Amino acid sequence: MTENTATDEKIKNVRMAEELSSRYLSYAMSTIVARSLPDVRDGLKPVHRRLLYAMRQLHLDPKSSFKKCARVVGDVIGKYHPHGDSAVYGAMVRLAQDFSVRYPLVDGQGNFGNIDGDGAAAMRYTEARLTEFAIAMMEGLNENAVDFMDTYDGEESEPVVMPSMVPNLLCNGSTGIAVGMATNIPPHNLSEVCDALLYMIEKPDCEIEPLVRRLKGPDFPTGGVIVDSFSTILNNYIQGKGYFRIRAKWMTEDLGHGQYQIVVTEIPYGVVKSKLIERIAVLLNEKKVPMLNDVRDESAQDVRIVLEPKNRTVDANMLMEHLFRQTELEVRFSMNMNVLDSDGVPRVMSIKEVLHEFLQHRVQVLQRRVQYRLDKINARLEILSGYLIAYLNLDEIIRIIREEDEPKQVMMQKFNLTENQAEAILNMKLRSLRKLEEAEIRHEYADLEAEKEQLDTLLADEGKRWEAIAGEIKLIKEKFGKKTALGRRRTEFSEVTEDIEVPVEIFVEKEPITVILSQKGWIRCMKGHINLTDEFKFKDDDALQLAIHAQTTDKIVLFDTSGKFFNISGSDIPSGRGFGQPLRLMIDLGNNDNICAMFPFEAKASYVIASTDGKGFVVDENHLMAQTRNGRKIMNLADGETASFCKKITGDMVAIVGENRKLLIFPVEEIPTMARGRGVTLQKYKDGRLSDIQIFKKEEGFIFEKNTATKTETDLLTWLGHRGQVGKLVPFGFLKTNKFFKE
């Protein structure tokens, strides 16, 4: 066989798509199982499990001295976890941070970072050892409680899962991003998790609601306040995913003379304090929190952020409500209980499934530890029974040892001993032959027989196994429960049924502005109320379309020729000496549509809107506000018809003039109020269209421009009629443009 032939036989023809799919799936599963998702039984990812096991192997228990973190990291990456040292050290640091982990697994000495976002010192400077909580997770490792597997190089072995006497997954939570899936589990209070476990042992077929009432909800290491309703929390745990709203905890401090300051003592989980304060300071500099005067960080070991209100009249609740909306003083924690089940399959579990998996794991650990102890007892009983046979036949045993060439075989044959018994007799020391030793052996034998009987009963009786597990859970609850400083609940609950209505004035400092819209659709504002008759500067081939006086806190309402209303905030309108920005960047205005009216929103105001065909109706304030930049369609139009007027109702009469120079005056009350539609006929035209509208009070008369002067006409009889009529010719001197005033 030639070399080329041998090479050709090693080449396989495969489909590229299938091979890529197969290899990517293998990579994805490797990432999911070996890196990103925690095991539901012990709540650990492989890197955390290997860290704890390596520290245990180094005998870094809570009562021992600290060792350099570099030593631990070196053992982990050298024996168990062949990855980068920075990644392993980062995982170790997080397990030691009491603001990141609810029940720290590593007791750190040195700089392990802080809540301000500062990183830990290099591993050569820091030291660590295990905590009591971590020791409880590994209790039983030497008693065959779990399976072991070979390490990556086959030279060592490591546990597949920890025995985990404590429900670590729920107590400390977990977060991770895999390929195509992620997990994000919040931490909980151990006492409350134990209460739920004990209830589930008592009633295995219980519903989820009583479990959640005992579990209550997340308990974050940084405290804070959860402001969700119980129904929301319950639904999250039923689905295994959802959101929790967490707010900072705050209080007011009386400074005397009516003055006060707000002090934030706890911030939401995962929020970096320094960035939070920086965000508040940015809002303060941009004048977006006009009710706030200053922010200071007076934190030491605890969190203390001081917020100084503008004056004593500022409502603290209103100010905080605004800050909750604008900063990370309120965050949403996205829960996704996506974990590896006992078979290593990733799936999203409900809270009941998570608790059930943990209890089943504890049953298996209990059975394996009991069986391990039974095997040890049986082995010891075998040896002790051999010792007793030796004491009963001591002289013969001595003779055999002294005279026989193969004493072991002779003893086994003559006294019916096992090999282990014969070996133990041969290894006995002479001092063990005294009478006292025989009595101690008989006493030990009796004690072991009694213990064996209890363990056999435990293995045979399921009820007793559950009693034993419940006892273990109660011991853990006592050790790490709410009576301890570590175990007290930190996160509070405060159900918020409705959001507080926050006036716009809180968001923006109230200042007068003049809003200018050009014919080309460019919008800008200028500070102060400038005379609207002034000549404003525009780009070439552009001119003034509309100009109004408003406040930065106003909502500006725009009405376009397609019959839509749009809204923009006064504070969002660009200011300065430039030409502004295209209005179409702020609202979705149609290509062939133009703005025909612009005014600040007023509560309880009504408007007459009309089209070029003389159709119209009254619309009130409730229908002027659009929820999106697409606007709100109010007026329906026929082909060739456009919306052209939106006039605020400031009187009881309407004066309407058409292109045919016919003027009609009638009461406003004749125009119906509608939410949407084409409207009714305001003035009838044979030829021409609607030209202008004016709303006025009957006793004051209508106003029009005549020979550069303004004239008021109070004698209305000539033009007075009803809606839908043609009207009479306009008064002498009326503008030839058929408008009440020059544009």
C-alpha positions in Angstrom: 0.0 0.0 0.0 1.5 3.3 -1.0 1.6 6.4 1.2 -0.9 8.3 -0.9 -3.4 5.4 -0.7 -3.1 5.3 3.1 -3.7 9.1 3.3 -6.7 8.9 1.0 -8.3 6.3 3.3 -8.2 8.7 6.2 -10.1 11.4 4.3 -13.8 11.4 4.8 -16.3 13.2 2.6 -18.8 15.1 4.7 -21.4 17.9 4.1 -20.1 21.2 5.3 -23.4 22.3 6.8 -23.8 19.1 8.8 -20.2 19.2 10.0 -20.5 22.8 11.1 -23.8 22.1 12.8 -22.4 19.1 14.7 -19.2 20.9 15.8 -21.0 24.1 16.8 -23.5 22.1 18.8 -20.6 20.3 20.6 -19.0 23.7 21.4 -22.3 25.1 22.6 -23.0 22.2 24.9 -19.5 22.4 26.2 -20.0 26.1 27.0 -23.3 25.5 28.6 -22.3 22.5 30.8 -18.7 23.3 31.6 -18.8 27.0 32.1 -22.0 29.0 32.1 -24.9 27.3 33.8 -24.9 26.2 37.5 -25.9 22.8 38.7 -29.3 22.8 40.4 -28.0 20.6 43.2 -25.2 22.7 44.5 -25.7 25.9 42.6 -22.1 26.0 41.4 -20.4 26.3 38.1 -17.3 24.1 37.5 -14.8 26.9 38.2 -16.4 27.6 41.6 -16.6 24.0 42.5 -13.0 23.5 41.6 -12.0 26.5 43.6 -13.7 25.3 46.7 -12.3 21.8 46.3 -8.7 23.0 45.8 -9.0 25.2 48.9 -10.3 22.2 50.8 -7.3 20.1 49.6 -5.1 22.9 50.9 -6.8 22.6 54.3 -7.9 26.2 54.2 -10.8 25.7 56.7 -12.2 28.7 58.7 -9.9 27.9 61.7 -6.7 27.7 59.7 -4.4 30.5 58.7 -4.9 32.4 55.4 -2.9 31.4 52.3 -2.0 33.6 49.3 -4.7 33.6 46.6 -1.9 33.1 44.1 -1.3 29.7 45.7 -4.9 28.7 45.4 -5.2 29.9 41.8 -2.1 28.1 40.9 -3.5 24.8 42.2 -6.8 25.3 40.5 -5.4 26.0 37.0 -2.6 23.4 37.4 -4.7 20.5 38.7 -8.4 21.1 37.9 -9.3 24.1 35.6 -6.9 24.7 32.7 -8.0 28.3 32.0 -6.6 31.7 32.5 -5.5 32.8 36.0 -7.3 36.1 35.8 -10.6 34.4 35.1 -10.1 32.0 38.0 -9.0 34.8 40.4 -12.0 36.9 39.3 -14.3 34.1 40.2 -12.6 33.7 43.5 -12.8 37.4 44.3 -16.5 37.5 43.7 -17.1 34.6 46.1 -15.4 36.7 48.8 -17.3 40.0 48.1 -20.2 40.4 50.6 -21.8 42.9 48.3 -21.9 40.4 45.4 -22.6 37.1 47.2 -25.3 36.8 49.8 -23.4 34.1 51.8 -19.7 34.4 50.9 -17.9 31.1 50.3 -14.4 32.6 50.6 -13.1 34.6 53.5 -10.8 37.1 52.0 -8.0 39.1 53.7 -6.7 42.2 51.8 -8.2 44.3 49.1 -11.0 42.4 47.4 -12.7 45.4 45.7 -15.6 47.5 46.8 -19.1 48.6 45.9 -17.7 51.6 44.1 -16.5 49.4 41.3 -12.8 49.3 42.3 -11.1 46.1 41.5 -9.3 43.7 43.8 -5.6 43.8 44.4 -3.4 41.4 42.5 -3.5 37.8 43.7 0.0 37.9 45.1 -1.2 40.5 47.7 -4.4 38.9 48.8 -5.1 35.9 51.0 -8.1 33.7 51.5 -9.6 30.7 53.3 -13.0 29.0 53.3 -16.0 30.1 55.2 -18.3 28.0 57.4 -20.9 28.2 54.6 -18.4 26.7 52.1 -17.5 23.9 54.6 -21.2 23.0 54.9 -21.4 22.7 51.2 -18.6 20.1 51.1 -19.6 18.1 54.2 -19.5 14.4 53.3 -17.0 14.6 50.5 -14.8 12.0 52.3 -17.8 9.7 52.9 -18.6 8.8 49.3 -21.5 11.3 49.3 -21.0 12.1 45.6 -19.2 10.7 42.5 -15.7 11.8 41.6 -14.3 12.1 38.1 -10.8 12.3 36.6 -9.4 15.8 36.1 -8.5 17.0 32.6 -5.0 15.4 32.7 -6.1 12.2 34.5 -3.7 12.7 37.4 -6.2 13.9 40.0 -9.9 13.4 40.7 -12.5 16.0 41.5 -16.2 15.9 42.6 -18.9 15.9 40.0 -21.1 17.9 42.3 -20.8 19.0 45.9 -22.9 17.3 48.7 -24.3 20.8 49.4 -26.0 20.6 52.8 -27.0 24.2 52.2 -29.4 25.2 49.3 -26.7 27.3 47.7 -28.4 27.9 44.3 -31.2 29.9 45.8 -29.2 31.3 48.7 -26.4 32.8 46.6 -28.1 32.9 43.1 -26.1 32.7 39.9 -25.6 34.5 36.6 -24.1 33.4 33.3 -24.3 33.7 29.6 -24.0 30.6 27.4 -24.6 29.9 23.7 -28.2 30.6 23.0 -29.2 30.7 26.6 -28.5 32.5 29.9 -29.2 32.3 33.6 -29.8 34.9 36.2 -31.0 33.7 39.6 -31.3 36.2 42.5 -30.1 35.3 46.0 -32.6 34.5 48.8 -32.6 34.3 52.5 -31.5 30.9 53.8 -34.0 30.8 56.7 -36.9 31.3 54.3 -35.5 28.8 51.8 -35.3 26.3 54.7 -38.9 27.0 55.6 -40.0 26.3 52.1 -38.0 23.1 52.0 -39.4 21.9 55.4 -43.0 22.6 54.1 -42.3 20.7 50.9 -41.0 17.7 53.0 -44.2 17.9 55.0 -46.4 18.3 51.9 -44.7 17.0 48.8 -47.7 17.7 46.5 -48.2 21.3 47.7 -49.0 24.1 45.3 -46.4 26.8 44.5 -48.2 29.6 46.3 -47.6 28.4 49.9 -43.9 27.8 49.0 -43.6 31.4 47.7 -45.3 32.8 50.8 -42.5 31.1 52.9 -39.8 32.0 50.4 -41.2 35.6 50.2 -38.8 36.7 47.5 -35.1 37.6 46.7 -32.8 38.8 49.5 -30.0 40.8 48.0 -26.7 41.3 49.8 -26.9 45.1 49.3 -30.5 45.3 50.7 -32.9 47.7 48.9 -36.6 47.4 48.6 -38.6 45.2 46.2 -41.7 47.1 45.0 -43.6 44.3 43.2 -46.9 42.9 44.2 -47.1 39.3 45.6 -49.0 38.2 42.5 -46.1 39.4 40.3 -43.6 37.6 42.5 -45.7 34.4 42.5 -46.0 34.5 38.7 -42.2 34.9 38.4 -41.6 31.8 40.5 -44.2 29.8 38.7 -42.7 30.6 35.3 -39.1 30.4 36.4 -38.5 33.8 34.8 -39.7 37.4 35.2 -38.6 40.8 36.7 -38.2 42.2 40.1 -38.2 46.0 40.7 -35.6 47.0 43.3 -35.4 50.5 44.7 -32.8 52.1 47.0 -33.7 52.4 50.6 -33.8 56.0 51.8 -34.9 58.3 54.7 -35.0 61.9 55.5 -32.9 63.6 58.1 -34.2 66.7 59.9 -31.7 69.6 59.9 -33.8 72.0 61.9 -35.7 75.2 60.9 -37.7 73.2 58.4 -34.7 72.1 56.4 -34.0 68.4 55.7 -31.8 66.2 53.5 -32.4 62.8 52.0 -30.0 59.9 52.8 -29.8 56.8 50.7 -28.6 53.9 52.9 -29.0 50.9 50.6 -28.7 50.7 46.8 -30.1 48.1 44.4 -28.1 44.9 43.8 -25.4 45.1 41.1 -25.4 48.9 41.0 -21.9 50.5 41.1 -22.2 53.3 43.7 -19.7 55.7 42.1 -21.4 55.5 38.7 -24.8 56.1 40.4 -23.6 59.3 42.0 -21.9 60.3 38.7 -25.3 59.9 36.9 -27.1 62.0 39.5 -24.4 64.7 39.2 -24.7 64.7 35.4 -28.5 65.2 35.7 -27.9 68.0 38.2 -25.4 69.8 35.9 -27.8 69.5 33.0 -30.6 71.0 35.1 -32.8 67.9 34.7 -33.4 67.7 38.4 -34.4 71.2 39.3 -35.6 70.1 42.8 -32.2 68.8 43.7 -29.4 71.2 44.9 -26.5 68.9 45.6 -25.4 65.2 45.9 -22.6 64.0 48.2 -21.1 60.6 49.0 -20.5 60.3 52.7 -20.1 56.5 52.7 -17.6 54.8 54.9 -18.1 51.0 55.5 -21.8 51.5 54.9 -23.6 53.3 52.1 -24.5 56.9 52.7 -25.5 59.1 49.7 -26.8 62.5 50.7 -29.2 64.3 48.5 -29.8 68.0 49.3 -33.1 69.4 48.0 -33.4 72.8 46.5 -35.4 74.2 49.3 -37.6 73.2 52.3 -40.8 73.1 50.2 -39.6 70.3 47.9 -41.6 67.1 48.4 -39.1 64.3 49.2 -41.3 61.5 47.8 -41.7 63.4 44.5 -38.0 64.1 44.2 -37.2 60.4 44.9 -39.8 59.3 42.4 -38.1 61.3 39.7 -34.7 60.0 40.6 -36.1 56.4 40.6 -37.1 57.0 37.0 -34.0 58.7 35.8 -31.2 56.8 37.6 -30.2 53.3 38.9 -31.8 54.1 42.3 -34.4 51.7 40.8 -33.4 48.8 38.6 -35.2 45.7 37.2 -33.6 42.4 38.0 -34.4 39.9 35.3 -34.8 36.4 36.8 -34.2 33.4 34.6 -33.9 30.1 36.5 -32.1 28.2 33.7 -30.0 25.5 35.3 -28.6 22.1 34.7 -30.8 19.4 36.2 -29.5 16.3 37.9 -29.1 14.6 34.5 -27.0 17.6 33.2 -29.8 18.9 30.9 -30.3 22.7 30.8 -33.8 23.9 31.4 -35.8 26.6 33.0 -37.3 25.5 36.3 -40.1 26.8 38.5 -39.3 27.3 42.2 -40.9 24.0 43.2 -38.8 22.1 40.7 -35.6 23.7 42.1 -36.6 22.8 45.6 -37.5 19.3 44.6 -34.2 18.7 42.8 -32.3 19.9 45.9 -34.2 17.6 48.2 -33.7 14.6 45.9 -30.0 15.4 45.9 -30.0 15.4 49.7 -31.7 12.0 49.8 -29.1 10.5 47.5 -26.3 12.1 49.6 -27.9 10.8 52.8 -28.2 7.2 51.4 -24.6 7.2 50.2 -23.2 8.5 53.4 -25.3 6.0 55.4 -24.1 3.2 53.2 -20.5 4.4 53.5 -20.8 4.4 57.3 -22.4 0.9 57.2 -19.5 -0.4 55.2 -17.1 1.0 57.7 -19.0 -0.5 60.6 -19.2 -3.9 59.0 -15.5 -3.8 58.3 -14.8 -2.9 61.9 -17.2 -5.5 63.3 -15.4 -8.1 61.2 -12.1 -7.1 62.8 -13.5 -6.9 66.3 -15.1 -10.4 66.0 -11.7 -11.7 65.0 -10.2 -10.0 68.1 -12.8 -11.7 70.3 -12.0 -15.1 68.8 -8.3 -14.5 69.5 -9.0 -13.6 73.2 -11.0 -16.8 73.6 -8.2 -18.9 72.2 -5.3 -16.8 73.2 -2.9 -19.6 74.1 -3.5 -21.5 70.9 -3.1 -18.3 68.8 0.2 -17.7 70.5 1.3 -21.3 69.8 0.4 -21.1 66.2 2.2 -17.8 65.7 5.4 -19.2 67.4 5.4 -22.7 65.8 3.7 -22.7 62.5 5.4 -21.7 59.2 2.2 -20.2 57.8 0.4 -19.0 60.9 -2.1 -16.9 58.9 -3.4 -19.9 56.9 -3.5 -22.2 59.9 -5.5 -19.6 62.0 -8.0 -19.1 59.1 -8.5 -22.8 58.7 -8.7 -23.7 62.4 -10.9 -20.8 63.7 -12.8 -20.1 60.5 -11.4 -16.6 60.2 -11.5 -14.3 57.2 -8.3 -13.0 55.7 -8.9 -9.5 57.2 -9.4 -11.0 60.7 -6.3 -13.1 60.5 -4.2 -10.2 59.3 -5.6 -8.0 62.1 -4.7 -10.6 64.8 -1.2 -10.9 63.4 -0.8 -7.2 63.6 -2.0 -6.9 67.2 0.5 -5.4 69.7 1.3 -7.3 72.9 -0.1 -4.5 75.1 -3.5 -5.2 73.5 -3.6 -8.7 75.1 -4.5 -7.4 78.6 -8.0 -8.0 80.0 -9.0 -4.3 79.8 -8.6 -4.2 76.0 -11.0 -7.2 75.7 -13.6 -5.3 77.6 -13.2 -2.2 75.5 -13.5 -4.3 72.3 -16.7 -5.9 73.5 -18.1 -2.4 74.4 -17.2 -1.0 71.0 -18.7 -4.1 69.3 -22.0 -3.5 71.1 -22.1 0.2 70.2 -21.4 -0.5 66.6 -24.1 -3.1 66.4 -26.6 -0.6 67.8 -25.5 2.0 65.3 -25.7 -0.5 62.5 -29.3 -1.4 63.5 -30.2 2.3 63.4 -28.6 2.9 60.0 -30.3 -0.2 58.5 -33.6 1.1 59.7 -32.9 4.5 58.2 -32.1 3.0 54.8 -35.2 0.8 54.9 -37.7 3.5 56.1 -38.3 6.4 53.7 -40.1 8.4 56.5 -37.1 8.2 58.7 -34.9 9.4 55.8 -37.1 12.5 55.4 -37.0 13.1 59.1 -33.2 13.0 59.0 -33.1 15.4 56.1 -35.5 17.8 57.9 -33.2 17.6 60.9 -30.2 18.6 58.8 -32.2 21.5 57.3 -33.2 22.7 60.8 -29.5 22.6 61.9 -28.5 24.7 58.9 -31.3 27.1 59.6 -30.1 27.5 63.2 -26.5 28.0 62.2 -27.0 30.5 59.4 -30.5 31.7 60.2 -32.0 35.1 60.9 -30.7 35.1 64.4 -27.2 35.6 63.1 -25.8 38.8 61.6 -25.2 37.0 58.3 -28.7 35.5 58.1 -30.9 38.5 58.9 -33.1 39.6 55.9 -31.7 42.6 54.2 -34.1 43.3 51.3 -37.5 44.6 52.3 -40.8 44.6 50.5 -43.0 47.6 49.8 -45.8 46.9 47.3 -46.4 49.9 45.0 -49.8 49.5 43.4 -49.7 52.7 41.3 -47.0 54.9 40.1 -46.9 58.4 41.6 -47.8 61.0 39.1 -44.8 63.2 38.7 -45.3 66.7 37.3 -43.2 67.6 34.3 -41.8 70.6 36.2 -39.8 68.1 38.3 -38.0 66.8 35.2 -37.1 70.1 33.7 -36.3 73.6 35.1 -39.2 75.9 34.0 -37.9 78.6 31.7 -39.7 80.8 29.1 -38.9 80.0 25.5 -39.9 81.1 22.0 -40.5 78.2 19.7 -39.8 78.9 16.0 -40.8 76.6 13.1 -39.7 77.4 9.5 -41.5 76.7 6.3 -38.8 74.1 5.4 -39.7 72.2 8.7 -36.7 73.3 10.9 -37.6 73.8 14.5 -35.6 75.6 17.3 -36.2 77.6 20.4 -34.8 80.8 21.9 -34.6 81.7 25.5 -37.2 84.1 26.8 -40.4 85.4 25.2 -39.2 87.3 22.2 -41.5 89.6 20.2 -43.1 87.3 17.6 -43.1 90.1 15.0 -39.3 90.2 15.1 -37.4 89.0 12.0 -35.8 85.7 12.7 -32.9 84.4 10.7 -33.3 81.3 8.5 -31.4 79.4 5.9 -31.6 80.6 2.3 -35.0 80.0 0.6 -36.5 79.5 4.0 -38.9 81.7 6.1 -41.0 81.7 9.2 -43.9 79.3 9.4 -45.1 79.5 13.0 -43.7 81.1 16.2 -45.2 80.7 19.7 -44.4 81.5 23.4 -44.0 78.6 25.7 -42.2 77.1 28.7 -39.5 74.4 28.7 -41.9 72.3 30.8 -44.7 72.5 28.2 -45.8 69.9 25.8 -45.9 71.4 22.4 -48.9 70.3 20.3 -48.5 70.2 16.5 -51.4 69.7 14.0 -50.5 68.7 10.5 -52.3 68.8 7.1 -53.1 65.1 7.3 -55.2 65.5 10.4 -52.7 64.2 12.9 -51.7 65.6 16.3 -48.1 65.3 17.4 -46.4 66.1 20.7 -42.9 67.2 21.6 -41.4 68.4 24.9 -40.3 72.0 25.1 -37.1 70.9 26.7 -36.3 68.6 23.8 -36.4 71.4 21.2 -32.8 72.4 20.3 -31.8 75.9 21.3 -29.0 78.2 20.4 -28.0 80.5 17.6 -28.2 77.9 14.9 -31.1 77.0 12.7 -32.3 74.1 14.9 -33.0 70.6 13.5 -35.5 69.1 11.1 -38.8 68.5 12.8 -39.0 65.2 11.0 -36.2 63.9 13.3 -38.5 64.3 16.2 -41.8 63.2 14.8 -42.8 60.9 11.9 -44.3 63.7 9.6 -45.4 62.5 6.2 -43.4 63.6 3.2 -46.2 65.6 1.7 -47.6 66.9 5.0 -46.9 70.2 6.7 -47.6 71.7 10.1 -50.6 74.0 10.1 -50.9 74.8 13.8 -48.6 74.8 16.8 -49.4 75.7 20.5 -48.5 74.6 24.0 -50.8 72.1 25.6 -53.4 73.5 28.0 -55.5 71.4 30.4 -59.3 71.6 29.9 -58.9 73.5 26.6 -60.9 72.7 23.5 -60.2 73.5 19.8 -62.0 73.8 16.6 -60.3 71.9 13.8 -61.3 72.4 10.2 -60.3 71.3 6.7 -60.0 73.2 3.4 -63.4 71.9 2.4 -65.1 73.6 5.3 -65.6 70.5 7.4 -64.8 70.5 11.1 -65.6 69.7 14.7 -64.5 70.4 18.2 -61.8 68.3 19.9 -61.0 68.4 23.6 -57.7 68.1 25.4 -58.0 64.3 25.9 -57.4 63.6 22.2 -54.5 66.0 21.6 -51.8 63.8 23.2 -50.1 61.2 21.1 -48.3 58.3 22.7 -45.7 57.8 20.0 -43.8 59.8 17.4 -46.2 58.5 14.8 -48.8 61.0 16.0 -52.5 60.5 16.6 -55.0 60.6 13.7 -58.0 62.7 14.6 -59.4 64.1 11.4 -60.4 62.0 8.4 -60.1 63.6 5.0 -61.5 63.1 1.5 -59.3 63.0 -1.6 -57.7 66.4 -2.3 -58.8 67.7 1.2 -56.3 68.8 3.8 -56.6 69.9 7.4 -55.8 73.6 7.7 -56.9 75.1 11.0 -56.8 74.3 14.7 -58.2 77.2 16.8 -58.5 77.4 20.5 -62.0 78.1 21.8 -61.7 81.4 23.6 -65.3 82.7 23.1 -68.8 81.7 22.2 -68.9 82.7 18.5 -67.2 81.5 15.3 -66.4 83.7 12.3 -65.5 81.8 9.2 -64.6 83.2 5.8 -64.2 81.4 2.5 -62.2 82.0 -0.7 -65.4 83.3 -2.2 -65.3 86.3 0.3 -68.4 85.1 2.1 -68.3 85.6 5.9 -70.5 83.5 8.2 -70.9 83.9 12.0 -72.6 81.4 14.3 -72.4 80.1 17.9 -69.6 77.7 18.8 -72.1 75.4 20.4 -73.5 74.4 17.0 -70.2 72.6 16.3 -70.3 69.0 17.7 -67.4 67.6 19.9 -65.9 64.4 18.4 -63.1 62.1 19.2 -62.4 61.4 15.5 -64.0 61.8 12.2 -64.4 64.2 9.2 -66.7 66.5 11.0 -69.7 68.5 9.9 -70.1 71.4 7.3 -69.1 74.6 8.9 -69.7 76.8 5.8 -71.1 75.8 2.4 -69.2 76.7 -0.8 -70.2 76.5 -4.4 -66.8 77.4 -5.6 -63.7 77.8 -3.4 -62.6 76.7 -0.1 -62.2 77.7 3.6 -59.9 80.6 4.0 -59.8 81.6 7.6 -61.4 81.1 11.1 -61.7 83.3 14.2 -63.1 82.5 17.6 -64.4 85.5 19.6 -66.8 86.6 22.3 -70.1 88.0 21.0 -70.1 91.1 23.2 -66.5 92.0 22.0 -67.0 91.4 18.3 -64.6 90.0 15.8 -61.4 91.7 14.7 -59.9 92.1 11.2 -57.2 94.1 9.6 -58.2 97.1 7.5 -55.8 99.4 5.7 -52.9 98.5 8.1 -55.2 99.2 11.0 -57.1 96.8 13.2 -60.9 97.2 13.3 -63.4 95.6 15.7 -66.8 94.8 14.3 -69.5 94.4 17.0 -72.6 94.7 14.7 -72.9 91.0 13.7 -76.4 91.0 12.4 -75.4 91.0 8.7 -73.3 87.9 8.9 -75.1 86.1 11.8 -76.5 82.7 10.8 -76.3 79.0 11.5 -73.6 76.4 10.8 -73.5 75.2 7.2 -74.9 78.3 5.6 -73.2 80.3 2.8 -72.9 83.7 4.7 -72.7 87.3 3.3 -69.9 89.3 1.7 -67.1 90.4 4.0 -67.2 94.0 5.4 -65.7 96.8 3.4 -61.9 97.0 3.5 -61.5 93.3 4.3 -58.1 92.0 3.1 -58.0 90.7 -0.5 -56.2 87.5 0.8 -59.5 86.7 2.5 -57.7 86.5 5.9 -58.6 88.3 9.0 -55.0 89.4 9.4 -51.9 89.6 7.2 -49.6 86.6 7.5 
